[in-house]
Amino acid sequence: MGLRRLLTLALLLGVLIPCSAQGAMLPPHKRIAVMIFESASGLFRDNLAVDTASTVITQALIENGYPVVNDAQVKKIKADKRSELLRSGDAKAIKALGKTYDVRIFLVGKATLAEAVRNDFGTYTATATVTIQGYSTQDGKYLLSQMASSKQLGGTPDEASQKALEAASRELAQRLISGQGQTIHGSHPTSYRYRDVTVTITGAQDFQQVNAILQKVQSHPATRQAMVTSYSSGNATIGASFGGDVKEILSLIRDTVQPRNVRTGPNSIWVDL
């Protein structure tokens, strides 16, 4: 069998294409820094599950062939004063830090642990949420966003919280690797006439507030697809393929936040928080 036929057969069988790259959100072969900042509600919980989310996500990326910055380098980046600007998606800081520390993609996120509560079984129930945004250091532009939550049981509050954070982190890592989670509602009634709708948000407190709006839009039955297309310094854009009236989206937003001012156009909504 000739070389050309062998290559053709290999391509057909998927031999030359790693599974982790098919449909993945992250481009392969680009050096990634995972920067997760963690916070826990309740007394004496400031140091709970430190770096758990970063460790789980980093390990999953490494196992799937992604080049990831090591822990020592991540600590250096976090110690850099400019790293605070990463949370707001500051393009200038993203490009500068990328050049300084040889990073091509920043995955910047937040892991939140709600205070565990005692349940009817005498154990504890805890909820953890992990959100993440991806930025290219080449131009400072936003690449992606993901969020995952998990509720777990444990014999102690700390055990329940740790298990919840690990589960949420594993789910988020899987979405990053597989490319799943960006599109919501795979099948829709044919009666919908979909069109592109843009929601422009200004004055957001943090990315979680933007993500809460995104989830509301995604939950609407007339939404075929919705995702954050840009985020920087409290300003964000959500793009949606929507089959209803834009006023329905506006109603969803008002159910989620209390905007100071809103404007609507035929296919656009402007929200000032």
C-alpha positions in Angstrom: 0.0 0.0 0.0 1.4 3.4 -1.0 2.2 6.2 1.5 -0.6 8.4 0.2 -3.1 5.6 0.7 -1.8 5.0 4.2 -2.1 8.7 5.1 -5.6 8.8 3.7 -6.6 5.7 5.7 -5.1 7.1 8.9 -7.0 10.3 8.5 -10.3 8.4 7.9 -9.7 6.4 11.1 -8.8 9.5 13.1 -5.3 8.3 13.9 -3.6 11.6 13.1 -6.1 13.7 15.1 -6.0 13.4 18.9 -9.4 12.9 20.5 -8.8 15.8 22.8 -8.6 18.2 19.9 -11.8 17.3 18.2 -14.4 20.0 19.0 -12.2 21.3 21.8 -12.5 24.9 22.9 -8.8 25.4 23.5 -6.4 25.6 20.5 -3.7 22.9 20.8 0.0 23.5 21.3 -0.3 26.9 23.0 1.1 27.3 26.4 -1.7 27.8 29.0 -1.7 29.3 32.5 -4.5 28.3 34.7 -5.3 31.1 37.2 -8.2 30.2 39.6 -8.9 32.4 42.6 -10.9 30.7 45.3 -13.3 32.0 48.0 -15.3 30.2 50.6 -18.3 31.5 52.6 -18.4 31.2 56.3 -16.0 31.6 59.3 -12.5 30.2 59.3 -12.7 29.0 55.7 -10.3 31.4 54.0 -7.7 28.6 53.3 -10.2 25.9 52.5 -9.4 23.8 49.3 -6.7 26.2 48.2 -5.7 25.5 44.6 -8.0 22.5 44.3 -9.7 23.8 41.1 -6.4 24.9 39.5 -4.9 21.5 40.2 -7.8 19.4 38.9 -8.1 21.5 35.7 -4.4 21.6 35.1 -4.0 17.9 35.5 -6.9 17.2 33.1 -5.3 19.5 30.5 -1.9 17.8 30.8 -3.4 14.4 30.5 -5.1 15.5 27.2 -1.8 16.8 25.7 -2.1 20.5 26.4 1.1 22.4 27.4 0.4 24.0 30.8 2.5 26.3 32.9 3.7 24.7 36.1 2.7 25.6 39.6 5.9 27.6 40.4 5.4 29.8 37.3 1.7 30.3 38.2 2.7 31.5 41.6 5.1 34.0 40.1 2.4 35.3 37.8 0.0 35.7 40.8 2.6 37.6 42.7 2.9 40.1 39.8 0.8 43.2 40.6 -0.6 43.1 37.0 -2.3 39.8 37.7 -5.1 41.6 39.5 -6.1 43.0 36.1 -6.5 39.6 34.7 -9.8 39.1 36.6 -11.3 42.0 34.7 -10.0 40.9 31.3 -7.7 43.9 30.9 -6.2 43.4 27.4 -3.0 45.4 28.1 -2.3 43.3 31.2 -3.0 40.1 29.4 -0.6 40.9 26.6 2.1 42.1 28.9 1.9 39.2 31.3 1.9 36.8 28.4 5.1 38.2 27.0 6.8 38.3 30.4 6.0 34.7 31.4 5.8 33.1 27.9 2.1 32.3 28.1 -0.2 32.1 25.1 -3.5 31.6 26.8 -4.7 32.6 30.2 -7.6 30.7 31.8 -8.7 33.0 34.5 -11.5 32.0 36.9 -13.1 31.9 40.3 -14.0 29.0 42.5 -16.7 29.7 45.1 -17.6 27.5 48.0 -21.0 28.1 49.6 -21.1 27.3 53.3 -22.1 23.7 53.9 -25.3 22.9 55.6 -26.3 20.0 57.8 -28.9 17.8 56.1 -31.6 15.4 57.3 -29.2 12.4 57.2 -26.8 14.0 59.8 -24.2 14.7 57.2 -23.4 17.9 55.3 -24.3 19.2 51.9 -22.1 21.7 50.1 -22.2 23.5 46.7 -19.3 24.7 44.7 -19.2 26.8 41.5 -16.3 27.3 39.2 -16.3 29.9 36.4 -13.5 30.4 33.9 -12.7 32.8 31.1 -10.1 32.3 28.4 -7.9 35.1 26.9 -5.4 35.1 24.1 -2.1 36.9 25.0 -1.4 37.6 21.4 -4.1 40.3 21.2 -5.7 40.3 24.7 -9.0 39.1 23.2 -11.6 37.0 25.0 -11.8 33.4 23.8 -14.3 31.5 25.8 -16.2 31.1 29.1 -17.5 28.2 31.1 -19.1 27.5 34.4 -19.8 24.3 36.3 -21.5 23.7 39.7 -21.7 20.6 41.9 -23.5 19.7 45.1 -22.0 16.9 47.2 -22.4 15.2 50.6 -19.7 14.8 53.2 -19.3 13.7 56.8 -17.9 17.2 57.7 -18.5 20.6 56.2 -14.9 20.7 54.8 -15.2 17.2 53.3 -18.5 18.1 51.5 -17.0 21.4 50.2 -13.8 19.7 49.0 -15.8 17.0 47.1 -18.1 19.6 45.6 -15.2 21.7 44.3 -13.4 18.7 42.9 -16.5 17.5 41.1 -17.3 21.0 39.6 -13.7 21.4 38.5 -13.7 18.0 36.8 -16.9 18.9 34.9 -15.5 22.2 33.8 -12.2 20.7 32.6 -14.2 18.1 30.6 -16.1 20.9 28.9 -13.0 22.7 28.0 -11.4 19.6 26.5 -14.5 18.3 24.8 -15.9 21.6 23.6 -19.3 20.8 25.1 -21.4 23.4 26.9 -21.3 26.3 24.6 -24.5 25.4 22.8 -27.7 24.9 24.8 -30.9 23.3 23.6 -29.9 21.0 20.8 -33.5 20.6 19.3 -36.1 23.3 18.9 -39.6 23.6 17.5 -39.4 24.5 13.7 -41.9 27.4 14.4 -39.1 29.5 15.7 -37.5 31.9 13.2 -34.0 32.4 14.7 -31.9 35.5 14.3 -28.8 36.9 15.9 -29.4 39.0 19.0 -26.7 41.0 20.8 -26.8 41.9 24.5 -24.3 44.6 25.4 -23.6 44.9 29.2 -21.7 47.7 30.9 -20.8 48.2 34.6 -20.8 44.5 35.6 -19.4 43.9 39.1 -17.6 40.7 37.9 -17.8 37.9 35.4 -20.2 35.9 37.6 -22.8 38.6 37.1 -22.4 38.4 33.4 -22.6 34.6 33.5 -25.8 34.7 35.5 -27.4 36.7 32.7 -26.0 34.3 30.1 -27.5 31.3 31.9 -30.9 33.0 32.0 -30.8 33.6 28.2 -29.6 30.0 27.6 -32.5 28.7 29.7 -35.2 30.2 27.4 -36.8 27.7 25.1 -36.5 30.0 22.1 -32.7 30.2 22.5 -30.8 27.9 20.1 -27.3 29.1 21.2 -25.9 31.8 23.5 -22.4 32.6 24.6 -20.3 35.4 26.0 -18.4 36.8 23.0 -16.3 39.5 24.9 -15.6 40.5 28.4 -13.2 43.2 29.8 -13.3 45.5 32.8 -16.9 45.0 33.6 -18.1 45.3 30.0 -19.4 42.3 28.2 -21.2 41.1 25.0 -23.5 38.1 24.8 -24.4 36.8 21.4 -27.5 34.6 21.0 -29.4 32.9 18.2 -32.9 33.6 19.4 -36.4 32.8 18.1 -38.5 35.1 20.3 -39.0 38.8 20.9 -36.0 40.7 22.3 -38.3 41.9 25.1 -38.4 38.4 26.3 -34.6 38.5 26.8 -35.0 41.9 28.5 -37.5 40.3 30.9 -35.0 37.5 31.7 -32.3 40.1 32.4 -34.5 42.0 34.8 -35.3 38.8 36.6 -31.6 38.3 37.2 -30.3 41.8 37.9 -31.6 45.3 38.5 -30.1 47.4 35.7 -29.8 51.1 36.1 -30.7 51.7 32.5 -31.7 49.6 29.4 -32.3 50.2 25.7 -33.5 47.9 23.0 -33.3 47.8 19.3 -34.7 45.3 16.7 -31.9 42.8 17.5 -30.0 44.5 20.3 -30.2 45.1 24.0 -28.0 47.6 25.9 -27.9 47.0 29.7 -26.1 49.4 32.1 -25.6 47.8 35.5 
